[in-house]
Amino acid sequence: MLAVLAGLLLGFFGTLLAATPALAHAVLSGSDPGNGTIVPDAPNRVTLTFSESVQLVPGKIRVIAPDGSQADQGDPTVSGAEVTIPLRSGGGRGTYLVSYRVISADSHPVAGTITYSVGAASTPPSAAEEEVKVDPVVRALIPVAKYLGYVGLVFLVGPVLVLALLWPQRLSRRGPGRLIWTGIGLVAGSTLLSIYLQAPYTLGTSLFDVRVSDLRDVLGSTFGAVMLVRLGVVIAAAFLLRPLLSGPKNGESKLDLALLGVLGVAALATWPLTGHPTASPVAGVSVVIDAIHLAAMAVWLGGLVMLFAFLLPQANGRELGAILPIWSRWAATAVGALIFAGVVQALIEVSTLDGLINSTYGRLILVKVALAAIVIGVAAYSRKLVKDRSAEEHPGPLRRIVFAELAITAVVLGVTAALVQIAPPRTAEAAETGAASTTVTQTLTSDKMALQVDVFPAAVGNNSIHLYAYTPDNKPLPVVEWKATAALEAKGIEPIEIPLLRITDFHAIGDIALPQAGDWTFKFTARTSEIDQSSFSTTVTVK
């Protein structure tokens, strides 16, 4: 038993050495007003749109006016992936700073800032830029809590199944009982630790800088509700397990076993409901597949622990002759389920060969697959020993093989704990899309005027152009006539005229389809009277 624990801990610490900091798993995909844009009139609200549904962090969303005062009014609201921030009326001219920190669907913090301007740009207000700050101790403890939960699941699911269906009546249940109670303790302890850590993790505070109200907020979130369900299921299972752990003389009923099965399914579902699957494009499928993956892992590894620690050392040849063929079929089924679920998970989260090879998440998937292939090879040899029935009289070689399986799969568990903390490639793609879909804002000046140019989204395809004219002292300047062209000389694209429409005296808009990426040259002419006009030229990188 000590050897099993040592192997699991070795795998755990080996993985922690290569663990990376937790990453945000949602990105800001858009806003209204857009980041860096200039609007003619003060809006009554700011809308932030994310790549997946989010939850609010109390007191962590604010809008700062150009003079440094608070511009937001009342509490922000959230609907799925959209956050709405109400603003005070009568906002003045200048640049506003929007600072946000929210929780993504997979329970990770997402933070950042954007700016927009009313009338004309000014120096952004001085406010600390919001970042995804996580205390190093909190960051280190989060995968610890997850790993302990996985180990507890292994010590609970597989051993209960073996004890209920394969355990010889003559053998004592004291050892397996201690293992199962250890599993219950690990799952319950890791759940409580995860609930506590979620408060400083989402708020960006230190480990002990947690108030009761912060924990109340965690418990009121989706994450907290799911964790409370897990805790309740574990407590209920502890009561139902008492007859099974006491021995056959107490006669555990079929109803108890059926209820334990229902509770097991409910408990397994709580892991994907607080992780990547909830933010998947096909969330329902991902949650089911992840639960199958966890169940197969827990049955297989838990059964191996029971074989290594108790059955192979204690059972006689006749008992092993009856147990091992059944266990071999169970293990084959569990391995098949692991492979199936793993392939489906990888297709959903990675989806492309580039994402598999060039992302941290994808490379960890490859490491996990390589380790799993080694374990499957070792398991195939152990099945051969079972079929040859050589392990019934001489279990030593099989016990050594089972230990090898446990040692390698302990590292696989550690990789799994690390994967939960790393953004999958589909999130990185969303981040790149969001970055590509930003507004390019430039201010061009002459001795007569200043021209504010906004190009959105500065990407191949349809783009919107906004032009704003100001006097040198930053006041709106009426324009009689606008002209604009765009050219990509490096690829032989001659100047394309951009039709412009006057919105106000000093504001015009236009649309143009940019067929290729590259450094486009934009030229603008603003005529302010019969004899006065100014011309400007600038380069905009189109992705």
RACOR-V891227 format. One record per residue. N is the residue number from 1. RES is the residue in one small letter. PHI is phi in whole degrees, -180 to 180 (* if undefined). PSI is psi in whole degrees, 0 to 359 (* if undefined). BURIAL is I if it has 16 or more other ideal C-beta (glycine too) atoms within 10 Angstrom, else O. Layout:
# RACOR-V891227
N	RES	PHI	PSI	BURIAL
N	RES	PHI	PSI	BURIAL
This chain:
# RACOR-V891227
1	m	*	318	O
2	l	-63	324	O
3	a	-65	321	O
4	v	-62	312	I
5	l	-63	321	O
6	a	-63	319	O
7	g	-63	317	I
8	l	-64	317	I
9	l	-68	324	O
10	l	-61	315	O
11	g	-62	320	I
12	f	-63	308	I
13	f	-69	329	O
14	g	-63	323	O
15	t	-74	321	I
16	l	-61	328	O
17	l	-62	331	O
18	a	-103	6	O
19	a	-69	148	I
20	t	-109	161	O
21	p	-60	153	O
22	a	-65	140	I
23	l	-115	149	I
24	a	-68	140	I
25	h	-110	13	I
26	a	-136	156	I
27	v	-132	154	I
28	l	-75	116	I
29	s	-99	348	I
30	g	-178	167	I
31	s	-155	160	I
32	d	-138	112	O
33	p	-64	154	I
34	g	-68	155	I
35	n	-61	124	I
36	g	82	2	I
37	t	-84	163	I
38	i	-116	126	I
39	v	-112	147	I
40	p	-71	327	O
41	d	-125	152	O
42	a	-67	127	I
43	p	-75	162	I
44	n	-97	357	O
45	r	-161	160	O
46	v	-119	134	I
47	t	-116	128	O
48	l	-111	130	I
49	t	-117	127	O
50	f	-109	168	I
51	s	-77	349	I
52	e	-152	169	I
53	s	-63	147	I
54	v	-134	166	I
55	q	-124	152	I
56	l	-81	148	I
57	v	-104	117	I
58	p	-54	131	O
59	g	75	9	O
60	k	-111	13	I
61	i	-125	124	I
62	r	-152	157	I
63	v	-123	125	I
64	i	-106	128	I
65	a	-76	166	I
66	p	-56	330	I
67	d	-88	6	O
68	g	90	358	O
69	s	-81	167	O
70	q	-80	125	O
71	a	-100	340	I
72	d	-80	157	I
73	q	-140	126	O
74	g	79	185	O
75	d	-90	139	O
76	p	-68	158	I
77	t	-123	158	O
78	v	-133	139	I
79	s	-136	99	O
80	g	65	245	O
81	a	-98	7	I
82	e	-116	127	O
83	v	-110	130	I
84	t	-114	128	O
85	i	-115	111	I
86	p	-71	144	O
87	l	-117	155	I
88	r	-68	149	O
89	s	-79	158	O
90	g	75	31	O
91	g	-64	140	I
92	g	-81	177	O
93	r	-74	154	I
94	g	124	189	I
95	t	-97	133	I
96	y	-109	146	I
97	l	-112	126	I
98	v	-107	119	I
99	s	-114	132	I
100	y	-139	151	I
101	r	-147	117	I
102	v	-131	174	I
103	i	-113	127	I
104	s	-74	171	I
105	a	-61	332	I
106	d	-96	24	I
107	s	77	16	I
108	h	-104	146	I
109	p	-74	144	I
110	v	-130	127	I
111	a	-143	159	I
112	g	169	187	I
113	t	-139	153	I
114	i	-136	166	I
115	t	-131	154	I
116	y	-147	161	I
117	s	-127	147	I
118	v	-108	121	I
119	g	80	305	I
120	a	-162	154	I
121	a	-74	151	I
122	s	-142	180	I
123	t	-64	125	O
124	p	-58	146	I
125	p	-62	148	I
126	s	-81	111	O
127	a	-152	146	O
128	a	-62	126	O
129	e	-70	131	O
130	e	-74	129	I
131	e	-130	164	O
132	v	-81	78	I
133	k	-88	129	O
134	v	-132	127	I
135	d	-57	134	I
136	p	-56	323	O
137	v	-67	318	O
138	v	-63	316	I
139	r	-59	320	I
140	a	-72	327	O
141	l	-79	335	I
142	i	-61	309	I
143	p	-65	332	I
144	v	-60	312	I
145	a	-61	318	I
146	k	-65	317	I
147	y	-65	316	I
148	l	-62	324	I
149	g	-64	318	I
150	y	-64	316	I
151	v	-62	317	I
152	g	-60	321	I
153	l	-63	318	I
154	v	-63	316	I
155	f	-72	349	I
156	l	-106	305	I
157	v	-69	303	I
158	g	-59	310	I
159	p	-59	321	I
160	v	-63	318	I
161	l	-64	315	I
162	v	-65	317	I
163	l	-64	324	I
164	a	-77	327	O
165	l	-118	340	O
166	l	-123	353	I
167	w	-76	128	I
168	p	-65	139	O
169	q	-66	331	O
170	r	-75	340	O
171	l	-83	145	I
172	s	-68	146	O
173	r	-100	8	I
174	r	-65	313	O
175	g	-63	306	I
176	p	-59	327	I
177	g	-62	317	I
178	r	-63	321	O
179	l	-63	315	I
180	i	-67	318	I
181	w	-64	326	O
182	t	-63	318	I
183	g	-62	317	I
184	i	-61	316	I
185	g	-64	320	I
186	l	-67	317	I
187	v	-65	314	I
188	a	-65	315	I
189	g	-65	318	O
190	s	-67	327	I
191	t	-66	313	I
192	l	-63	319	O
193	l	-65	320	I
194	s	-64	320	I
195	i	-62	315	I
196	y	-65	315	I
197	l	-67	334	I
198	q	-63	330	I
199	a	-66	302	I
200	p	-67	334	I
201	y	-66	314	I
202	t	-77	329	I
203	l	-88	344	I
204	g	78	24	I
205	t	-99	178	I
206	s	-80	171	O
207	l	-57	319	I
208	f	-102	6	O
209	d	-93	61	O
210	v	-125	127	I
211	r	-100	163	O
212	v	-60	322	O
213	s	-64	327	O
214	d	-66	317	I
215	l	-67	325	O
216	r	-63	320	O
217	d	-65	320	I
218	v	-62	313	I
219	l	-65	334	O
220	g	-83	354	O
221	s	-89	170	I
222	t	-60	318	O
223	f	-57	311	I
224	g	-63	319	I
225	a	-63	317	O
226	v	-65	320	I
227	m	-65	323	I
228	l	-66	323	O
229	v	-62	316	I
230	r	-60	315	I
231	l	-63	318	I
232	g	-64	320	O
233	v	-64	317	I
234	v	-64	318	I
235	i	-64	317	O
236	a	-64	319	I
237	a	-64	324	I
238	a	-60	321	O
239	f	-70	319	O
240	l	-71	337	I
241	l	-80	344	I
242	r	-58	314	O
243	p	-63	321	I
244	l	-64	320	I
245	l	-77	337	I
246	s	-76	332	O
247	g	127	167	I
248	p	-64	337	O
249	k	-65	335	O
250	n	-85	349	O
251	g	54	74	O
252	e	-61	135	I
253	s	-84	160	O
254	k	-65	329	O
255	l	-65	318	O
256	d	-60	316	I
257	l	-66	321	I
258	a	-65	318	O
259	l	-64	322	O
260	l	-62	322	I
261	g	-63	317	O
262	v	-64	315	O
263	l	-64	324	I
264	g	-63	317	I
265	v	-63	316	O
266	a	-63	318	I
267	a	-65	316	I
268	l	-62	327	I
269	a	-69	338	I
270	t	-71	337	I
271	w	-70	306	I
272	p	-66	336	I
273	l	-73	352	I
274	t	-119	22	I
275	g	-138	202	I
276	h	-54	321	I
277	p	-56	327	I
278	t	-67	338	I
279	a	-101	7	I
280	s	-71	154	I
281	p	-61	334	O
282	v	-123	73	O
283	a	-59	317	I
284	g	-60	314	O
285	v	-64	316	O
286	s	-63	319	I
287	v	-63	315	I
288	v	-64	314	I
289	i	-63	318	I
290	d	-66	322	I
291	a	-65	320	I
292	i	-62	317	I
293	h	-60	314	I
294	l	-65	317	I
295	a	-62	315	I
296	a	-63	318	I
297	m	-62	315	I
298	a	-67	320	I
299	v	-66	313	I
300	w	-66	304	I
301	l	-66	319	I
302	g	-62	321	I
303	g	-65	321	I
304	l	-63	320	I
305	v	-61	316	I
306	m	-63	319	I
307	l	-63	310	I
308	f	-67	315	I
309	a	-85	333	I
310	f	-131	305	I
311	l	-69	311	I
312	l	-64	321	I
313	p	-76	334	O
314	q	-111	328	O
315	a	-76	149	I
316	n	-88	177	O
317	g	-61	320	O
318	r	-65	318	O
319	e	-67	317	I
320	l	-64	327	I
321	g	-62	330	O
322	a	-87	326	O
323	i	-81	312	I
324	l	-62	318	I
325	p	-61	321	O
326	i	-66	314	O
327	w	-61	322	I
328	s	-60	320	I
329	r	-68	319	O
330	w	-59	313	I
331	a	-62	319	I
332	a	-63	320	O
333	t	-65	317	O
334	a	-63	318	I
335	v	-64	318	I
336	g	-60	318	O
337	a	-66	321	I
338	l	-62	315	I
339	i	-64	313	I
340	f	-60	310	O
341	a	-65	321	I
342	g	-64	319	I
343	v	-64	315	O
344	v	-64	316	I
345	q	-59	315	I
346	a	-65	321	I
347	l	-63	322	O
348	i	-75	312	I
349	e	-82	328	I
350	v	-101	305	I
351	s	69	331	O
352	t	-127	154	O
353	l	-65	322	O
354	d	-62	318	O
355	g	-65	328	I
356	l	-71	322	I
357	i	-91	323	O
358	n	-105	12	O
359	s	-120	152	I
360	t	-60	318	I
361	y	-60	313	I
362	g	-64	319	I
363	r	-67	324	O
364	l	-66	325	I
365	i	-60	316	I
366	l	-64	319	O
367	v	-61	316	I
368	k	-62	318	I
369	v	-65	317	I
370	a	-62	315	O
371	l	-64	319	I
372	a	-63	323	I
373	a	-64	320	O
374	i	-64	316	I
375	v	-62	319	I
376	i	-64	323	O
377	g	-63	317	O
378	v	-64	318	I
379	a	-65	325	I
380	a	-63	322	O
381	y	-67	321	O
382	s	-65	324	I
383	r	-63	325	I
384	k	-63	318	O
385	l	-63	322	I
386	v	-67	317	I
387	k	-65	323	O
388	d	-75	350	O
389	r	62	19	O
390	s	-75	338	O
391	a	-77	346	I
392	e	-69	321	I
393	e	-98	334	O
394	h	-132	81	O
395	p	-77	354	I
396	g	-55	307	O
397	p	-59	318	O
398	l	-65	322	I
399	r	-64	322	I
400	r	-67	323	O
401	i	-67	319	I
402	v	-62	321	I
403	f	-63	320	I
404	a	-62	318	I
405	e	-60	315	I
406	l	-65	319	I
407	a	-64	317	I
408	i	-71	317	I
409	t	-69	338	I
410	a	-63	321	I
411	v	-68	323	I
412	v	-60	320	I
413	l	-61	319	I
414	g	-64	319	I
415	v	-63	321	I
416	t	-62	317	I
417	a	-63	324	I
418	a	-71	321	I
419	l	-60	326	I
420	v	-62	333	I
421	q	-94	2	I
422	i	-116	137	I
423	a	-69	131	I
424	p	-72	162	I
425	p	-57	327	I
426	r	-62	329	I
427	t	-72	320	I
428	a	-63	321	I
429	e	-63	320	I
430	a	-63	322	I
431	a	-65	318	I
432	e	-65	321	O
433	t	-63	318	O
434	g	-65	320	I
435	a	-67	323	O
436	a	-72	335	O
437	s	-98	43	I
438	t	-104	162	I
439	t	-87	128	I
440	v	-90	120	I
441	t	-118	129	I
442	q	-134	147	O
443	t	-114	118	O
444	l	-107	138	I
445	t	-126	151	O
446	s	-139	182	O
447	d	-73	347	O
448	k	-106	336	O
449	m	-162	172	I
450	a	-124	136	I
451	l	-117	120	I
452	q	-94	124	I
453	v	-117	126	I
454	d	-118	128	I
455	v	-121	121	I
456	f	-133	133	I
457	p	-96	16	I
458	a	56	45	I
459	a	-139	162	I
460	v	-59	134	O
461	g	117	201	O
462	n	-70	135	O
463	n	-132	146	I
464	s	-104	139	O
465	i	-116	128	I
466	h	-118	130	I
467	l	-121	133	I
468	y	-129	129	I
469	a	-106	134	I
470	y	-135	154	I
471	t	-74	165	O
472	p	-58	336	O
473	d	-98	23	O
474	n	71	38	O
475	k	-114	149	O
476	p	-56	137	I
477	l	-119	116	I
478	p	-62	138	O
479	v	-119	131	I
480	v	-81	319	O
481	e	-146	138	O
482	w	-115	146	I
483	k	-141	146	O
484	a	-154	144	I
485	t	-138	161	I
486	a	-138	137	I
487	a	-142	150	O
488	l	-126	81	I
489	e	-63	329	O
490	a	-63	335	O
491	k	-117	20	O
492	g	74	20	O
493	i	-94	113	I
494	e	-72	164	O
495	p	-55	131	O
496	i	-106	126	O
497	e	-73	136	O
498	i	-105	112	I
499	p	-64	132	O
500	l	-120	144	I
501	l	-123	126	O
502	r	-73	127	O
503	i	-98	316	O
504	t	-136	182	O
505	d	-58	327	O
506	f	-115	7	I
507	h	-131	128	I
508	a	-133	152	I
509	i	-130	158	I
510	g	-158	164	I
511	d	-129	143	O
512	i	-148	141	I
513	a	-95	117	O
514	l	-98	113	I
515	p	-78	339	O
516	q	-140	155	O
517	a	-78	156	O
518	g	147	185	I
519	d	-91	99	O
520	w	-85	141	I
521	t	-99	118	I
522	f	-105	134	I
523	k	-123	135	O
524	f	-130	144	I
525	t	-130	129	O
526	a	-122	114	I
527	r	-97	122	O
528	t	-102	349	I
529	s	-160	185	O
530	e	-65	334	O
531	i	-120	350	O
532	d	-110	130	O
533	q	-154	157	I
534	s	-130	142	I
535	s	-119	146	O
536	f	-138	153	I
537	s	-140	139	O
538	t	-151	162	I
539	t	-112	133	O
540	v	-124	128	I
541	t	-83	121	O
542	v	-105	127	I
543	k	-98	*	O
